[in-house]
Amino acid sequence: MTEVALRSALAASTDSARYWQDPDGEDVLAATEPVRRELRRVAEHIARSPHAQWWTTALAETNQWAIASRDDDSPDTFEPGLQNY
């Protein structure tokens, strides 16, 4: 497990996340017990990696970003204290 491989996998997972939609075929397959058992083994390996240790560090409260897609005439929807770009 390399840092680049871990960050790439995390980015791919985040990019394909669709929490607001029904599970697709891959989600349904991943939820089956045989696949979950193997994914758990992989997750435990990743969690022990020194490249994943930053996941449990304190939140960088002053360095948060939000990106919103909105129409030109929509009001800003950013939260106070966030970097607005």
N, C-alpha and C positions, 0 to 999 in steps of 0.2 A: 504494500500500500504506500503510494507516494503522495506527497502533498498535492501535486498537480492532478493526479488521478482522483483523489478525494474531492477536491474543489470542483473538478469537472463533473463528477457524478452528482454532487450537491446542486450545481447549477442546472444540470439536465433535469433533475427531479423537481426543482423549483419551477423551471420553465414549463414543464408539462403538467404541473398541478392544476386541477380543475375542481376545487372543493365544492363549487356551487352546482355541479352537474352530477347526474347519476353515474355510478361506476361503469367503466367500459370493460371490454373483455380482459384486458391485462389486469385491471383492478380486481375483477372477480377471480381470476386465476391466482393472483397474489394472495387472496384472502383464504384460499384453501389450506387445510392443515399441513399437507406435505410441503407446500411452497413456503408457508409461514415458518415451518420448522427450519428450513434451510436459510431463509432470510434472517431469522433470529441469529443463527450461527454467524452469518456475515456481519450483521449489526453488532454483535458482541466483539468481533474482530476489529471492526472499525472503531468502536467505542474505546478500545484499548490502545489505539494508535496515538502516538504523540501528536500527529497532525490534526486530531479532533479535540484535543484538550481545550482549545479556545472556546469550544461550544458551551462550556460550563463556567466561563469567566463572567465577571460582572458586566452588565449592560453599559454600553458607552452612551449614556443619556444625552450628552451634548453633541453627539455625532450621528444623528439619525436622519434618514432621508425618506422622502415620500414623493412618488411620481404619480400624477393623476392625468388621465386622458379626459378632456372635457371640451365642450364647444367654446368658441371664442367669446361668446357673451355670457358664459357661466361664471358664477362667483368663485373666488378661490375656496378650496376645500381643505387647505392644509391646516394642521394643528399648530397652535402656538408653540414656539420653541424648536420647531423643526427647520432645517435648511430648506428654504423655498426657492426652487429653480424651475 
